[in-house]
Amino acid sequence: MTEKHTKQEIREMVAARFAADDVRPGEVVLKDNGDIVIDRRKTIRGAEPFVVGKWS
């Protein structure tokens, strides 16, 4: 990303990129170390969080 985005905008962009999997912005976690994590444990039983990229 070349321009600055708010954390909410980043969550929405990630959710849009994974729309085929029905990922929601609330399931996207932006970690302090820069990891972008999709964590679906609240919505899908047995799901494991996984890193899908980095943000800065």
N, C-alpha and C positions, 0 to 999 in steps of 0.2 A: 504494500500500500504506500503510495507516494504522498498522499495528503493525510493530515491528522483526522482521525475519526473518533467519535466518542465510544465508550465501551458498549453502549446500547447499539450503536450503529454496527459495530463489529459483530456483536451477537446476532443481529438481524441478517447481516451478510452471510455469516456461517450457516445460519438456519436456512437461508434461501439456497445456499450451495448444496445443502443436504435435504432439500425439500422432498425428494423422492423417498427418503427414509422417514419423512414426517417429523423431522427434528424441529423443535420449537426454540425460540430465543432463550427461554427460561432454562433450557437444558444445556446451554453453552456457558462454560465457566472460563473466565480469563484469569489465569494464575499470575501471581506476582513475578514469577520467573520467566514470564513471556509465553508459556504454553497455552494453547487454546484446547480445551478439553470438552468433549461431549459426555455428559453424565446423565444417563437416562434411568438411574436406579429408582427414582421416585415414580416413574411412569411404566417401567417395564421390569417385571420381576426377573431377577437373575442377571440383569444387565451389568456390564462392567464399564467404568469410565475409560475413555481412550483419547489420546492426544491426536489432534488433526492438523496442527500447525503452530506457528508462533506469531505473536503480535508485539508491537512496540509503541 
